[in-house]
Amino acid sequence: MSDIISFEDFTKIDIRTGTIIEVNDFPKAKKPAYQLTIDFGKLGIKKSSAQITDLYSKEDLLNKQITAVVNFKPKQIANFVSECLVLGIENNNKEVVLLKSTIKTINGTPIN
């Protein structure tokens, strides 16, 4: 388990739903990854690098709604700037499974 945090610490994390509107290969990444462009509604468009190539094709991801942390500082990854962190969990094979709502929501909806 990670360090214990306060509820106030947790409230600083801004997790929102968004829809992937563009997916590109990321050949300069150290580990296989995609470059994602995600629509977060009123928050605007953000980009993210995601190591999800094992379970998802580019076609699978296009127009898929995901959840992401949207208030991290931008991070330079090779020649790409990642502006948010798409959330997922590792399965038994160490493949990343995306977290998403079971019902479509409005892009930019906060996770409470």
ChimeraX attribute file (.defattr): number of C-alpha atoms within 10 A of each C-alpha:
attribute: neighborCount
match mode: 1-to-1
recipient: residues
	/A:1	3
	/A:2	4
	/A:3	5
	/A:4	7
	/A:5	8
	/A:6	8
	/A:7	8
	/A:8	8
	/A:9	9
	/A:10	9
	/A:11	10
	/A:12	9
	/A:13	13
	/A:14	14
	/A:15	21
	/A:16	22
	/A:17	26
	/A:18	31
	/A:19	24
	/A:20	20
	/A:21	15
	/A:22	17
	/A:23	21
	/A:24	12
	/A:25	14
	/A:26	19
	/A:27	12
	/A:28	12
	/A:29	17
	/A:30	10
	/A:31	12
	/A:32	15
	/A:33	19
	/A:34	23
	/A:35	21
	/A:36	25
	/A:37	21
	/A:38	28
	/A:39	21
	/A:40	23
	/A:41	15
	/A:42	10
	/A:43	13
	/A:44	11
	/A:45	15
	/A:46	19
	/A:47	22
	/A:48	25
	/A:49	26
	/A:50	22
	/A:51	20
	/A:52	20
	/A:53	15
	/A:54	13
	/A:55	11
	/A:56	15
	/A:57	12
	/A:58	15
	/A:59	10
	/A:60	10
	/A:61	18
	/A:62	16
	/A:63	15
	/A:64	14
	/A:65	25
	/A:66	22
	/A:67	25
	/A:68	25
	/A:69	17
	/A:70	24
	/A:71	14
	/A:72	12
	/A:73	9
	/A:74	16
	/A:75	14
	/A:76	11
	/A:77	13
	/A:78	11
	/A:79	9
	/A:80	16
	/A:81	15
	/A:82	20
	/A:83	21
	/A:84	23
	/A:85	20
	/A:86	25
	/A:87	16
	/A:88	18
	/A:89	11
	/A:90	10
	/A:91	9
	/A:92	7
	/A:93	7
	/A:94	9
	/A:95	16
	/A:96	19
	/A:97	15
	/A:98	18
	/A:99	15
	/A:100	17
	/A:101	11
	/A:102	7
	/A:103	6
	/A:104	13
	/A:105	13
	/A:106	14
	/A:107	20
	/A:108	20
	/A:109	16
	/A:110	16
	/A:111	13
	/A:112	7
